[in-house]
Amino acid sequence: NACAPGHLCINGSRVPEPGCAETQKCCSPLCDLADPTSCPGNDQICVGLEPSLNIGADWANVGMCALPQ
């Protein structure tokens, strides 16, 4: 993961930053699923992490900021 701490590499089409739609992956902040305002804006919402990540109970309330699908 080449993203800064507190960020996750996700599909660029779900990140509202210039240049992300054309790329395969972009960095997006992690967020609190219990706090709908925890994303930095730009129409992103806090969505659950992929189940395939096997994140465990300690990360149950952690999501990623992404544009709605």
Beta strands, then each sheet from edge to edge (+ up, - down):
strand 1: 7-11
strand 2: 25-32
strand 3: 45-48
strand 4: 62-66
sheet 1: 1+ 2- 4+ 3-
end
